[in-house]
Structures are given as C-alpha cells and as structure tokens.
C-alpha cells in the first residue's frame, strides 16, 4: 500500500502559495491518503526521463516535485512551485 511523506522543503514552498492553490493541493494530498495508489495512475503525473525515480504532478501553473520509491511504495513530496521556479529549483 502506497504511503506519502511530506518533506520540509515542500512545507516551506507550500506556505508561499496563494490560498486557492493551497486548498487545491491539500485536497489532492488528502485524496491520495484516502485512496493510496501508484502515482503512475494519475493523469497529471509525469516521470522525468533524465532523473530516475523523480517526477511531477501538474496543477495549472504549479508543479509538485516528488521522489518515488517503487520498492517501498512511498511518495516523497519534495517541492512545489510555479512552472518557472520549479524547473530551476527542483533537482
């Protein structure tokens, strides 16, 4: 069964978002907790081709960077930010 871990960097970047997007992302995370499944099953998820085990969820102009441990079935939420900031800062 899949589990979620929220990293401190995610919490910090999340706190800088507009309240509307905070609610939208919080609802999404709650849905993941209620119905844990592989991130590959979500239409707004994409694995990066040049970074193994890393991917992103897309929410309008925002991206959520995650690291996926397929063996332990854990999704680590690492960073959230606007598209421009995201691809500069999420590594």
Secondary structure, DSSP 8 states (H G I E B T S, - for coil): --EEEE-HHHHHHHTTS-HHHHHHHHHHHHHHHHT---GGGSTTEEE-SSSTTEEEEEETTEEEEEEEETTTTEEEEEEEEEHHHHHHH--
